[in-house]
């Protein structure tokens, strides 16, 4: 199989050799890059923001996008040459296909980055929420008890006080009125 490789290569035109020389290595890099992305082992220095901003914008010029560009550029060029297109038309079609691929890749990674969640709970999202007393909360801010309440889609156990006239016992349904000092819920019987 590989014995015929030199004669096959010599039979190609210079332009076909150039396109093959681009298509094959960039395809291998693209496959490796894709596998690493899916298993979560990628390190792409150009995706890091020097300002420390964690929100990624639309990044058009990245290593991933250049690899995708040259992969599609090479294969499109080979397809055009094999179809009998002229060299100028082949180059134009290859460039357009590569740029479209870069745009698609940039859009995919932009939208994937928008799907991430920091996981940081904002306790203010508990205001107006309904929960259940976990540890008794004494009347008139007599102690700090605990409540179980859904905040941002997760069941949380948070400290709470009340201004109610009666103690709020384990299992009672409560409503969060406000957040005090950034970490303490003010609750009332619901």
C-alpha positions, -999 to +999 in steps of 0.1 A: +000+000+000+027+025+010+050+014-018+028+033-043+028+064-022+058+081-038+045+075-073+010+087-064+025+118-048+046+125-079+016+122-102-002+150-083-001+186-095+018+211-074-016+226-062-029+192-053+003+185-033-002+218-015-038+210-006-029+175+005-001+189+026-025+212+043-055+188+046-038+158+062-018+173+091-046+197+100-072+169+099-050+149+123-047+179+146-084+186+143-092+150+154-068+151+183-082+185+194-118+172+191-111+141+212-093+162+238-122+186+239-147+158+245-127+142+273-120+175+289-082+175+286-077+205+265-055+234+272-060+263+248-039+293+258-056+316+234-090+311+252-076+327+284-084+363+290-055+384+304-080+406+324-091+376+344-127+380+330-143+346+331-170+354+305-158+345+270-169+366+242-172+357+205-136+345+198-130+343+161-091+340+160-083+310+182-061+280+176-091+257+173-107+280+147-074+281+126-071+243+127-108+240+116-101+266+089-071+248+074-088+214+077-119+225+057-097+247+034-076+217+024-104+192+018-125+218+000-096+226-023-089+190-031-126+184-039-127+215-061-095+205-080-108+169-084-140+184-098-121+203-124-125+238-110-099+264-121-072+274-095-086+308-088-121+294-082-107+266-061-088+291-038-119+313-035-142+284-026-117+270-002-113+303+016-150+309+019-155+273+032-127+278+057-141+311+069-176+296+073-161+268+094-142+293+115-175+312+121-194+281+130-166+269+154-165+304+171-203+304+174-204+269+189-178+277+215-195+311+222-228+294+229-213+266+249-196+291+271-229+308+277-243+275+291-218+273+320-230+282+355-206+294+382-224+275+409-221+304+433-253+308+453-268+343+456-287+341+489-309+370+477-326+346+453-342+330+484-363+361+491-400+352+485-391+315+485-410+289+505-393+264+527-395+243+558-380+248+593-352+223+600-341+235+634-365+255+656-364+293+651-374+311+683-399+340+682-387+376+682-352+368+670-346+346+701-321+324+683-307+314+649-324+283+636-322+266+602-345+262+573-344+240+542-353+259+511-348+257+473-324+284+460-313+285+424-326+249+418-308+234+448-321+224+482-301+245+507-299+245+545-296+281+556-296+300+589-327+320+598-344+342+623-380+354+627-399+384+640-431+363+645-447+361+679-445+323+681-416+299+677-414+283+643-410+245+650-394+218+629-415+209+598-434+242+597-437+259+562-421+293+561-416+321+536-384+342+533-391+380+538-356+394+535-318+387+539-301+403+568-263+410+569-258+391+536-262+356+550-292+353+574-328+348+563-356+367+580-386+343+578-422+342+586-448+314+589-464+308+556 
